[in-house]
């Protein structure tokens, strides 16, 4: 443990390797170099940033495939977000970006050409509010899984009378939709696979401001990497041999080697550690660290980008969707008619728009898909499947939203916009409903309020979020298969509109593949069932030398977003652990022994 790793390393010169050039590795290397240590950073890929990945498609267009937001620690707050501070110092963003406001999402039923009526909007609103209240109420010593608590919340919602019997099927759809949003926010494959305590212990940095970066989050990583003396790209580590009298050696897959190292800070993803720790370390890691790796989880959250061609704006292209007969829109207990589409909207917004530091030229238009699939954690039956739903690949039902515009897309002259995302930096931040939203008796912690207004997008780039097993299935599908599935959305959801002149026949596809990328094997981490903060501490604990002149000194140190309980799954959490582990090592290097 950290407390046991206090004796100084007895060497006139200290050679340290940092494995990984994500934010944990960059923070560790920068801290060590500032203290005049000899540091080599080994990065398996060909860029810095790790899961902060901005794909530059042209001089005018870039996509945020990974981390998208600074989550708190922005502006005049006591605890600063360190990555945000670097961005401010480099002139990449102003020091006091405005907080995000929220637009509405259009909640759509498959096979239905009408919008939700007032009663249906109220049912969805109450359902989402009940979910949010249940998550907010989790105590820090919560037992079981998040799904265990949500099952109780669902029964409580039904007993409350807020969802009439005739709207229960619709409420089940909304509950399932909120499950997929939770997965995107927390990185979990399922709330049934997530420790309730782990979710309760997660916290945001002070200030509550979620801000996108106009240049993309990879830009800060490039800045930090450019300040280091020795960063080697394409050095994929195969084995770390430690514990011997000659110091630590590292062998890479191409045969390259580093010898005589005093210490190594390992910042690879939890997914890589889980898959490769048995062959990566010689001798093997201590039993408590292996047990922690088994208990902790990493999920998959992907983005699928659709880049539409502008094409002609004549009348033939004005409508890119077909009207589906009402007979195909049947729910188990309710259906939506064209007449119901004229209902008044339930209230304002529910998708984020950013402030002065992050505004888009085009408004965000967000569609939320209310599939009939059961809430997986409940094991219940489907909520009245429309005929068209049975004709699509299962993974497409994991696409819970399609959004035009937003901070995932970076256009020249734009500051990025915003959209729905989560704390991992690879998914949406949890929004807060404006006080004026209906129904008036709901908690202000509710996250989304549906609106009935039909809005045509003006942005020609759209992003779909997909998580868990659906994301993994999407990753192994070919581009043609993915496009074929996505092109069925306008038939499934006739309310989806395209920007003027756009067509589903002219699309460029771009997507992340975090779950199957061998350098990551997942998006971000969370505590699994039965896992506790002690597992995170065990993962983060340095491994100390057991023999030789450096006996008792830290020689293997671990950092990354999985090593921080409070800020697990975030860029700033990763950065903080990298800096902390470098400081632990420097304490051991100091003549006074720290």
ChimeraX attribute file (.defattr): number of C-alpha atoms within 10 A of each C-alpha:
attribute: neighborCount
match mode: 1-to-1
recipient: residues
	/A:1	14
	/A:2	18
	/A:3	9
	/A:4	13
	/A:5	24
	/A:6	22
	/A:7	21
	/A:8	22
	/A:9	27
	/A:10	16
	/A:11	11
	/A:12	6
	/A:13	12
	/A:14	16
	/A:15	18
	/A:16	24
	/A:17	25
	/A:18	27
	/A:19	27
	/A:20	32
	/A:21	30
	/A:22	28
	/A:23	34
	/A:24	35
	/A:25	35
	/A:26	30
	/A:27	27
	/A:28	29
	/A:29	34
	/A:30	22
	/A:31	19
	/A:32	20
	/A:33	18
	/A:34	9
	/A:35	12
	/A:36	10
	/A:37	17
	/A:38	16
	/A:39	23
	/A:40	21
	/A:41	25
	/A:42	23
	/A:43	26
	/A:44	22
	/A:45	16
	/A:46	11
	/A:47	18
	/A:48	27
	/A:49	28
	/A:50	26
	/A:51	26
	/A:52	23
	/A:53	23
	/A:54	22
	/A:55	18
	/A:56	13
	/A:57	11
	/A:58	9
	/A:59	8
	/A:60	11
	/A:61	13
	/A:62	18
	/A:63	23
	/A:64	29
	/A:65	25
	/A:66	28
	/A:67	28
	/A:68	35
	/A:69	30
	/A:70	26
	/A:71	28
	/A:72	23
	/A:73	23
	/A:74	28
	/A:75	21
	/A:76	11
	/A:77	13
	/A:78	11
	/A:79	13
	/A:80	17
	/A:81	22
	/A:82	18
	/A:83	23
	/A:84	28
	/A:85	19
	/A:86	16
	/A:87	21
	/A:88	15
	/A:89	12
	/A:90	13
	/A:91	10
	/A:92	18
	/A:93	21
	/A:94	18
	/A:95	16
	/A:96	14
	/A:97	18
	/A:98	17
	/A:99	20
	/A:100	25
	/A:101	19
	/A:102	23
	/A:103	25
	/A:104	23
	/A:105	28
	/A:106	26
	/A:107	22
	/A:108	24
	/A:109	27
	/A:110	26
	/A:111	29
	/A:112	26
	/A:113	25
	/A:114	25
	/A:115	27
	/A:116	31
	/A:117	22
	/A:118	20
	/A:119	16
	/A:120	24
	/A:121	27
	/A:122	23
	/A:123	26
	/A:124	27
	/A:125	27
	/A:126	25
	/A:127	27
	/A:128	25
	/A:129	21
	/A:130	23
	/A:131	24
	/A:132	23
	/A:133	18
	/A:134	17
	/A:135	19
	/A:136	13
	/A:137	11
	/A:138	18
	/A:139	13
	/A:140	13
	/A:141	12
	/A:142	17
	/A:143	17
	/A:144	18
	/A:145	23
	/A:146	26
	/A:147	21
	/A:148	17
	/A:149	20
	/A:150	24
	/A:151	15
	/A:152	11
	/A:153	19
	/A:154	19
	/A:155	10
	/A:156	13
	/A:157	18
	/A:158	15
	/A:159	11
	/A:160	10
	/A:161	9
	/A:162	16
	/A:163	22
	/A:164	15
	/A:165	13
	/A:166	14
	/A:167	21
	/A:168	20
	/A:169	21
	/A:170	28
	/A:171	28
	/A:172	26
	/A:173	24
	/A:174	26
	/A:175	22
	/A:176	24
	/A:177	25
	/A:178	21
	/A:179	23
	/A:180	26
	/A:181	25
	/A:182	24
	/A:183	22
	/A:184	33
	/A:185	24
	/A:186	34
	/A:187	32
	/A:188	27
	/A:189	25
	/A:190	24
	/A:191	25
	/A:192	20
	/A:193	20
	/A:194	27
	/A:195	26
	/A:196	30
	/A:197	24
	/A:198	26
	/A:199	24
	/A:200	18
	/A:201	18
	/A:202	18
	/A:203	14
	/A:204	18
	/A:205	21
	/A:206	17
	/A:207	17
	/A:208	17
	/A:209	22
	/A:210	29
	/A:211	29
	/A:212	33
	/A:213	26
	/A:214	24
	/A:215	20
	/A:216	29
	/A:217	28
	/A:218	25
	/A:219	20
	/A:220	24
	/A:221	24
	/A:222	16
	/A:223	16
	/A:224	21
	/A:225	24
	/A:226	12
	/A:227	13
	/A:228	16
	/A:229	14
	/A:230	15
	/A:231	22
	/A:232	18
	/A:233	16
	/A:234	15
	/A:235	22
	/A:236	20
	/A:237	21
	/A:238	17
	/A:239	19
	/A:240	22
	/A:241	16
	/A:242	25
	/A:243	20
	/A:244	14
	/A:245	12
	/A:246	12
	/A:247	18
	/A:248	23
	/A:249	21
	/A:250	23
	/A:251	18
	/A:252	17
	/A:253	13
	/A:254	11
	/A:255	11
	/A:256	12
	/A:257	15
	/A:258	15
	/A:259	13
	/A:260	15
	/A:261	21
	/A:262	24
	/A:263	26
	/A:264	25
	/A:265	26
	/A:266	23
	/A:267	30
	/A:268	26
	/A:269	24
	/A:270	28
	/A:271	27
	/A:272	18
	/A:273	20
	/A:274	18
	/A:275	14
	/A:276	13
	/A:277	18
	/A:278	14
	/A:279	13
	/A:280	19
	/A:281	17
	/A:282	16
	/A:283	13
	/A:284	15
	/A:285	15
	/A:286	10
	/A:287	10
	/A:288	13
	/A:289	20
	/A:290	18
	/A:291	14
	/A:292	22
	/A:293	21
	/A:294	15
	/A:295	18
	/A:296	25
	/A:297	25
	/A:298	27
	/A:299	27
	/A:300	27
	/A:301	31
	/A:302	30
	/A:303	25
	/A:304	23
	/A:305	25
	/A:306	23
	/A:307	19
	/A:308	21
	/A:309	18
	/A:310	15
	/A:311	12
	/A:312	13
	/A:313	12
	/A:314	9
	/A:315	9
	/A:316	9
	/A:317	16
	/A:318	17
	/A:319	17
	/A:320	20
	/A:321	21
	/A:322	14
	/A:323	15
	/A:324	19
	/A:325	11
	/A:326	15
	/A:327	14
	/A:328	17
	/A:329	25
	/A:330	18
	/A:331	21
	/A:332	17
	/A:333	13
	/A:334	16
	/A:335	20
	/A:336	21
	/A:337	18
	/A:338	13
	/A:339	10
	/A:340	17
	/A:341	18
	/A:342	15
	/A:343	17
	/A:344	14
	/A:345	19
	/A:346	23
	/A:347	24
	/A:348	21
	/A:349	24
	/A:350	26
	/A:351	32
	/A:352	28
	/A:353	26
	/A:354	26
	/A:355	19
	/A:356	15
	/A:357	22
	/A:358	23
	/A:359	21
	/A:360	24
	/A:361	15
	/A:362	15
	/A:363	19
	/A:364	27
	/A:365	25
	/A:366	28
	/A:367	23
	/A:368	21
	/A:369	25
	/A:370	25
	/A:371	27
	/A:372	25
	/A:373	20
	/A:374	19
	/A:375	21
	/A:376	15
	/A:377	17
	/A:378	14
	/A:379	8
	/A:380	11
	/A:381	13
	/A:382	17
	/A:383	22
	/A:384	21
	/A:385	20
	/A:386	21
	/A:387	14
	/A:388	16
	/A:389	20
	/A:390	9
	/A:391	11
	/A:392	15
	/A:393	17
	/A:394	16
	/A:395	20
	/A:396	20
	/A:397	17
	/A:398	23
	/A:399	26
	/A:400	22
	/A:401	22
	/A:402	22
	/A:403	24
	/A:404	27
	/A:405	27
	/A:406	31
	/A:407	30
	/A:408	34
	/A:409	28
	/A:410	28
	/A:411	20
	/A:412	13
	/A:413	11
	/A:414	18
	/A:415	25
	/A:416	29
	/A:417	30
	/A:418	31
	/A:419	32
	/A:420	27
	/A:421	26
	/A:422	26
	/A:423	29
	/A:424	32
	/A:425	28
	/A:426	32
	/A:427	31
	/A:428	26
	/A:429	28
	/A:430	21
	/A:431	22
	/A:432	21
	/A:433	26
	/A:434	20
	/A:435	13
	/A:436	11
	/A:437	20
	/A:438	19
	/A:439	15
	/A:440	10
	/A:441	8
	/A:442	16
	/A:443	16
	/A:444	16
	/A:445	20
	/A:446	24
	/A:447	23
	/A:448	30
	/A:449	31
	/A:450	32
	/A:451	25
	/A:452	25
	/A:453	17
	/A:454	15
	/A:455	17
	/A:456	18
	/A:457	21
	/A:458	18
	/A:459	23
	/A:460	19
	/A:461	24
	/A:462	23
	/A:463	24
	/A:464	20
	/A:465	25
	/A:466	28
	/A:467	31
	/A:468	23
	/A:469	18
	/A:470	20
	/A:471	28
	/A:472	21
	/A:473	18
	/A:474	26
	/A:475	21
	/A:476	13
	/A:477	13
	/A:478	10
	/A:479	15
	/A:480	10
	/A:481	13
	/A:482	20
	/A:483	17
	/A:484	15
	/A:485	18
	/A:486	19
	/A:487	15
	/A:488	18
	/A:489	20
	/A:490	20
	/A:491	20
	/A:492	30
	/A:493	26
	/A:494	22
	/A:495	27
	/A:496	26
	/A:497	21
	/A:498	25
	/A:499	22
	/A:500	22
	/A:501	19
	/A:502	23
	/A:503	21
	/A:504	20
	/A:505	12
	/A:506	13
	/A:507	18
	/A:508	14
	/A:509	14
	/A:510	16
	/A:511	20
	/A:512	21
	/A:513	23
	/A:514	25
	/A:515	26
	/A:516	18
	/A:517	14
	/A:518	13
	/A:519	19
	/A:520	20
	/A:521	21
	/A:522	26
	/A:523	32
	/A:524	34
	/A:525	26
	/A:526	29
	/A:527	28
	/A:528	26
	/A:529	21
	/A:530	17
	/A:531	22
	/A:532	20
	/A:533	18
	/A:534	11
	/A:535	24
	/A:536	22
	/A:537	18
	/A:538	22
	/A:539	26
	/A:540	22
	/A:541	23
	/A:542	25
	/A:543	25
	/A:544	23
	/A:545	22
	/A:546	14
	/A:547	12
	/A:548	12
	/A:549	13
	/A:550	21
	/A:551	17
	/A:552	19
	/A:553	28
	/A:554	32
	/A:555	26
	/A:556	24
	/A:557	23
	/A:558	26
	/A:559	35
	/A:560	32
	/A:561	29
	/A:562	32
	/A:563	28
	/A:564	24
	/A:565	22
	/A:566	18
	/A:567	23
	/A:568	28
	/A:569	28
	/A:570	29
	/A:571	33
	/A:572	28
	/A:573	26
	/A:574	26
	/A:575	24
	/A:576	25
	/A:577	26
	/A:578	32
	/A:579	22
	/A:580	18
	/A:581	29
	/A:582	27
	/A:583	17
	/A:584	19
	/A:585	30
	/A:586	21
	/A:587	20
	/A:588	23
	/A:589	24
	/A:590	14
	/A:591	12
	/A:592	10
	/A:593	15
	/A:594	15
